[in-house]
């Protein structure tokens, strides 16, 4: 994925918007993955506690 330029002067707004959208989508996917993994950890911890 392209890095954002330090200055947006001379860059197409639509290109910058697309890059930001892609990065936002990636962050949202990562947040969902982290949330899922946290819930799995909690579920597995509970499972282990219940076996004791």
ABEGO torsion letter per residue (X at the ends): XBBBBABABGBBAAAAAAAAAAAAAAAAAAAAAAAAAAAAAAAAAAAAAAAX
